[in-house]
Amino acid sequence: MLLNGGAYDGVRLLRPESVELMATNRLTDAQRKFPFAGMPLWQKSGFGLGLSIAEDLSDNPYACGEVGSVTWPGIFGTWWQADPKNDLIMIYLIQHQVPVSANSGSTIATGRGAAGRRALPIYQRGIYAALEAGRAQPRQAHAN
């Protein structure tokens, strides 16, 4: 639906203007200085209406692909991204075993208990490498 400007399977669920508002950064420069659960997420990504927006992809562990992709950074590992330029949806669902307590924020912020998150960049690179490899291969005509 997000890749199609608010429509899915011919049914309009959101106006295109609503999708544009969702995918437009709303953070001020002052807000971007504050970490998200101890992570410097907002230094390279913006935040719209319920979505994180990839803005700077260089060395960005929270977004990949193309600038303008919308994502959810998933603090416990449930990450997804919609990349409109490549018409691609990526979903990475791994649940971290992080104890929930008054001090769990420091556990999450330091990466302890989040080892599954380390595989995310490998997954991202693999998907985009396969996409590029598919574009590089010449199309073969099928003989019937």
Secondary structure by P-SEA (a helix, b strand, c coil): cccccccccccccccaaaaaaaacccccccccccccccccccccbbbcccccccccccccccccccccbbbbcccccbbbbbbccccbbbbbbbbbbcccccaaaaaaaaccccccccaaaaaaaaaaaaaaaaaaccbbbbcc
